[in-house]
Amino acid sequence: MSGKKRLLIFFGKIASGKSYLAEACARKWGCCYHNSDVARKELAGLAASSRQTSGYDTGIYSTDFSRRTYDFLISLARKDFARERKTCVILDASYQSSAERQRICLEFAHEAKLLFVYCRCDESVLKIRMEKRLRDPNAVSDGRWEIYLRQKGRFEPPVELPADQLLTLDTDRPLEQLVTMVEKVWERKK
């Protein structure tokens, strides 16, 4: 993973496997990695693993605070790219609206090659992942089933993204297989 600046954006609904996969790719390729849950809590002055039980679109998950979080992710990516040796950045967030994804495209269109990795899986798998996460004291995400149901109704499929910038993955496969699939597509973009 070298050469021109590269930005990978892992997105999807709650518990779709985006963070698990994004973090694995970042480790393997030595990319800078920024997770929206960590960024959101940092902005709020909270520990990453602190549990927030506010409902959908309230508290640190309100529209205004989400805007601040997404702005912060963009600024983190810009700072990483400004460092001479950092050519690969991974952003990990739901990016549930077409407008949010388009904003990333506009912000980095002339600065980096982009690849959006849309993570998805069956609802039964999502539910199991959320239940497991609730029992994990170190979990960063506050995503719960009732929040997922609200997000599901607002999530906009990525129809606006060009085919050469979008990889759709069903994340119920083994992690190493998923990393390899992302890597193959990414290597073709060099």
VENCORBEL-V758941 format. One line per field, one symbol per residue. phi: phi as a letter, one per 30 degrees, with the letter a starting at -180 (. if undefined). burial: + if it has 9 or more other C-alpha atoms within 8 Angstrom, else -. Layout:
phi=???
burial=???
//
This chain:
phi=.bjedbbcbcbldeidjddeddddddddciddbbcddddeddddicdecddccdddibhdcdedddeddddddddddddddddedccbbccbadhdcedddddeeddceccadcbccdcaadeddedddddddddcdcdcdcdbeddedddedcdcedddddedcbbcbdcdcdedddedddddddddde
burial=----+++++++++++++++-++++++----++++++++++++-----++--------+-+++--++--++-+++-++--++----+++++++++++++-+++-++--++--++++++++++---+++-+++-++----++--++--++-++---+---------+++-+-+------++--+--++----
//
